């Protein structure tokens, strides 16, 4: 297994996920960090990178009829596209490297 490449991909994924977690948090919750908002932001990042999807896109307690919330959701969708493309690709390469290493044993 190409260990330096695996480390580079894991570090890149971690940095990328952190940046997009922070971007999501800033767009949806602003600068105030709470346990709930942090969990929601991390959930967004993990769902996006692993391509699981957004079955619970907006928490039930939010009033989605408010125009400000709809605009923020649109911005989140805009940042999600590059996050999905790059994050999903990096994850796929990482899984491929690990699978190849395990199958060659």
BELTA-V423274 format. One record per residue. N is the residue number from 1. RES is the residue in three letters. PHI is phi in degrees with one decimal (NA if undefined). Layout:
# BELTA-V423274
<<N,RES,PHI> <N,RES,PHI>>
This chain:
# BELTA-V423274
<<1,UNK,NA> <2,UNK,-83.0> <3,UNK,-59.1> <4,UNK,-61.1> <5,UNK,-67.5> <6,UNK,-62.7> <7,UNK,-62.0> <8,UNK,-62.0> <9,UNK,-68.3> <10,UNK,-63.4> <11,UNK,-64.4> <12,UNK,-61.0> <13,UNK,-60.8> <14,UNK,-64.6> <15,UNK,-65.3> <16,UNK,-60.2> <17,UNK,-63.7> <18,UNK,-62.2> <19,UNK,-62.2> <20,UNK,-76.2> <21,UNK,-63.7> <22,UNK,-64.8> <23,UNK,-64.0> <24,UNK,-61.2> <25,UNK,-60.7> <26,UNK,-64.1> <27,UNK,-67.9> <28,UNK,-92.0> <29,UNK,-122.6> <30,UNK,78.9> <31,UNK,-79.6> <32,UNK,-82.5> <33,UNK,-95.6> <34,UNK,-123.0> <35,UNK,-60.5> <36,UNK,-64.3> <37,UNK,-68.5> <38,UNK,-68.1> <39,UNK,-63.8> <40,UNK,-61.7> <41,UNK,-66.8> <42,UNK,-66.5> <43,UNK,-60.1> <44,UNK,-58.0> <45,UNK,-63.4> <46,UNK,-67.0> <47,UNK,-65.6> <48,UNK,-72.4> <49,UNK,-64.6> <50,UNK,-85.2> <51,UNK,55.9> <52,UNK,-69.4> <53,UNK,112.1> <54,UNK,-117.9> <55,UNK,-66.2> <56,UNK,-120.5> <57,UNK,-55.0> <58,UNK,-118.7> <59,UNK,-54.8> <60,UNK,-59.5> <61,UNK,-76.4> <62,UNK,-82.5> <63,UNK,-88.9> <64,UNK,-76.2> <65,UNK,-78.6> <66,UNK,-70.7> <67,UNK,-64.4> <68,UNK,-61.3> <69,UNK,-67.6> <70,UNK,-63.2> <71,UNK,-65.8> <72,UNK,-63.3> <73,UNK,-62.4> <74,UNK,-62.2> <75,UNK,-63.7> <76,UNK,-62.7> <77,UNK,-61.7> <78,UNK,-65.3> <79,UNK,-78.5> <80,UNK,-70.2> <81,UNK,-60.9> <82,UNK,-65.8> <83,UNK,-63.1> <84,UNK,-65.4> <85,UNK,-64.5> <86,UNK,-76.4> <87,UNK,-63.3> <88,UNK,-64.3> <89,UNK,-65.8> <90,UNK,-62.1> <91,UNK,-64.6> <92,UNK,-63.4> <93,UNK,-64.8> <94,UNK,-60.7> <95,UNK,-63.9> <96,UNK,-62.6> <97,UNK,-63.4> <98,UNK,-65.7> <99,UNK,-62.4> <100,UNK,-63.8> <101,UNK,-64.7> <102,UNK,-71.4> <103,UNK,-77.5> <104,UNK,-89.4> <105,UNK,-78.1>>
